[in-house]
């Protein structure tokens, strides 16, 4: 088996583990498939095609029937030097998906060993939290096939245990600050 197919198989196993875990915590789970002649999951918005996440999850809640659909991208990827690497293409399509659908978007990463089912090995962070909050940017990183693929690096402290999100829900707090001086425009920071 080629290294590409080995990684693909490992990724599908981890994705399946996340789907089962979400279902155990009362979420409905939808796997997104490829459209057309590509093997990449796709969505269409305003006449253009964009990359889709691995899964869509929604809390099955009879009290709150309007619970939000959340996009989930799952990766079997261990931290390296206390940082999690996300390639620029993936980060940008996550932002594009969230902006076009209005859906929260979670990156879920599993640390080694990937083949052993262990829900404590998963961490996650939302695109809202990650976008623009990288600790560094590597312009010299390469994709699986060796082509240039810039990568954002994030401190592991930006990620929370995925089990916490499944057990307690998603909480998002945002703040806006406006500076205003006499006779001058307000500036948002």
C-alpha positions as CSV (number, residue, x, y, z in Angstrom):
1,X,0.0,0.0,0.0
2,X,1.4,3.4,-0.9
3,X,2.1,6.0,1.8
4,X,-0.8,8.2,0.4
5,X,-3.3,5.3,0.7
6,X,-2.0,4.5,4.2
7,X,-2.6,8.1,5.3
8,X,-6.0,8.1,3.6
9,X,-7.0,4.9,5.4
10,X,-5.7,6.2,8.8
11,X,-7.6,9.5,8.2
12,X,-10.8,7.6,7.4
13,X,-10.5,5.5,10.6
14,X,-10.0,8.7,12.7
15,X,-12.9,10.4,10.9
16,X,-15.2,7.4,11.6
17,X,-14.1,7.5,15.3
18,X,-15.1,11.1,15.5
19,X,-18.5,10.4,13.8
20,X,-19.3,7.6,16.3
21,X,-18.2,9.7,19.2
22,X,-20.5,12.6,18.1
23,X,-23.4,10.1,17.8
24,X,-22.7,8.8,21.3
25,X,-23.1,12.3,22.6
26,X,-26.4,12.9,20.9
27,X,-25.3,14.5,17.6
28,X,-26.6,13.6,14.2
29,X,-23.7,13.2,11.8
30,X,-23.6,13.6,8.1
31,X,-20.5,12.6,6.1
32,X,-19.9,14.9,3.1
33,X,-19.0,13.2,-0.2
34,X,-17.3,14.2,-3.4
35,X,-19.4,15.8,-6.2
36,X,-18.4,15.3,-9.8
37,X,-15.1,13.9,-10.9
38,X,-13.1,15.0,-7.9
39,X,-12.4,13.0,-4.7
40,X,-12.6,16.2,-2.7
41,X,-15.9,17.0,-0.8
42,X,-17.5,20.0,-2.4
43,X,-20.3,22.5,-1.9
44,X,-21.8,25.1,-4.2
45,X,-22.5,28.7,-3.2
46,X,-23.5,31.6,-5.4
47,X,-22.5,29.7,-8.5
48,X,-19.1,28.7,-7.3
49,X,-17.6,25.5,-6.0
50,X,-15.9,25.4,-2.6
51,X,-14.2,22.6,-0.6
52,X,-16.5,21.1,2.1
53,X,-15.7,19.7,5.5
54,X,-15.5,16.0,6.4
55,X,-18.6,16.0,8.6
56,X,-21.6,18.1,9.5
57,X,-22.9,17.6,13.0
58,X,-26.1,18.8,14.8
59,X,-27.1,18.3,18.4
60,X,-30.3,16.3,18.6
61,X,-32.2,18.4,21.1
62,X,-35.9,18.2,21.5
63,X,-36.0,21.3,23.7
64,X,-33.8,23.4,21.4
65,X,-35.0,22.4,17.9
66,X,-33.0,25.2,16.3
67,X,-29.5,23.9,17.2
68,X,-26.7,24.9,14.9
69,X,-25.2,22.7,12.2
70,X,-21.4,22.6,12.8
71,X,-18.9,21.8,10.1
72,X,-16.1,19.4,11.3
73,X,-12.7,18.8,9.6
74,X,-11.0,15.7,11.1
75,X,-7.2,15.1,11.0
76,X,-4.9,12.4,12.4
77,X,-2.1,14.7,13.2
78,X,0.1,14.9,16.3
79,X,1.5,18.2,17.6
80,X,5.1,19.0,16.6
81,X,7.1,21.1,19.0
82,X,3.9,22.0,20.9
83,X,2.3,23.3,17.7
84,X,-0.4,22.1,15.4
85,X,0.2,22.8,11.7
86,X,-2.6,23.6,9.4
87,X,-1.9,24.2,5.7
88,X,-3.0,27.6,4.3
89,X,-5.3,26.0,1.7
90,X,-7.2,24.1,4.4
91,X,-7.4,27.1,6.8
92,X,-8.8,29.3,3.9
93,X,-11.4,26.8,2.8
94,X,-12.6,26.4,6.4
95,X,-13.0,30.2,6.6
96,X,-14.7,30.3,3.2
97,X,-17.1,27.5,4.3
98,X,-18.0,29.2,7.6
99,X,-18.5,32.6,5.9
100,X,-20.7,31.2,3.1
101,X,-22.8,28.9,5.3
102,X,-22.9,30.7,8.6
103,X,-22.0,27.4,10.2
104,X,-19.4,27.2,13.0
105,X,-16.4,25.2,11.7
106,X,-14.3,23.0,14.0
107,X,-10.9,21.5,13.3
108,X,-10.6,18.2,15.2
109,X,-7.1,16.6,15.6
110,X,-6.2,13.3,17.0
111,X,-2.8,12.7,18.6
112,X,-1.0,9.3,18.3
113,X,-1.7,6.4,18.5
114,X,-4.3,6.9,15.7
115,X,-5.3,3.2,15.3
116,X,-6.4,2.9,19.0
117,X,-9.9,4.3,19.8
118,X,-9.3,6.8,22.5
119,X,-11.6,9.9,22.8
120,X,-9.1,11.7,25.1
121,X,-6.6,12.0,22.2
122,X,-8.8,14.5,20.3
123,X,-8.5,18.3,20.6
124,X,-10.3,20.9,18.6
125,X,-10.6,24.6,17.9
126,X,-12.9,26.7,15.8
127,X,-12.0,28.6,12.6
128,X,-13.2,31.7,14.4
129,X,-10.7,31.2,17.2
130,X,-7.8,30.1,14.9
131,X,-8.1,32.5,11.9
132,X,-5.5,35.3,12.3
133,X,-4.2,33.8,15.6
134,X,-1.3,31.7,14.4
135,X,2.0,31.8,16.3
136,X,4.0,31.5,13.1
137,X,3.8,30.9,9.3
138,X,6.0,28.5,7.4
139,X,6.5,29.4,3.7
140,X,8.8,26.4,3.2
141,X,6.5,23.5,4.1
142,X,5.6,21.0,1.5
143,X,2.4,19.0,0.6
144,X,2.2,15.2,0.5
145,X,3.3,15.3,-3.1
146,X,6.3,17.6,-2.4
147,X,4.8,20.8,-3.9
148,X,5.1,24.0,-1.8
149,X,2.3,24.4,0.7
150,X,2.6,27.3,3.2
151,X,1.5,26.3,6.7
152,X,0.2,28.1,9.7
153,X,1.4,27.0,13.1
154,X,-0.8,27.2,16.2
155,X,0.2,26.8,19.9
156,X,-1.5,23.7,21.3
157,X,-3.0,25.9,24.0
158,X,-5.4,27.2,21.4
159,X,-7.1,23.8,21.3
160,X,-9.5,22.3,23.9
161,X,-10.4,18.7,24.5
162,X,-13.0,17.6,21.9
163,X,-14.9,15.7,24.7
164,X,-15.5,19.0,26.5
165,X,-17.2,20.4,23.4
166,X,-19.3,17.3,23.0
167,X,-20.2,17.2,26.7
168,X,-20.8,20.9,27.4
169,X,-21.5,22.5,24.0
170,X,-19.9,25.2,22.1
171,X,-19.4,28.6,23.8
172,X,-18.2,31.6,21.9
173,X,-17.6,35.0,23.3
174,X,-16.5,37.9,21.3
175,X,-15.8,41.5,22.2
176,X,-15.6,44.7,20.2
177,X,-13.8,47.7,21.4
178,X,-14.3,51.2,19.9
179,X,-11.9,54.0,20.5
180,X,-13.3,57.5,20.0
181,X,-11.6,60.8,20.6
182,X,-13.5,64.1,20.5
183,X,-14.3,64.9,16.9
184,X,-12.6,61.8,15.5
185,X,-14.0,58.7,14.0
186,X,-14.6,55.5,15.9
187,X,-12.1,52.9,15.3
188,X,-12.8,49.2,16.0
189,X,-10.0,47.2,17.6
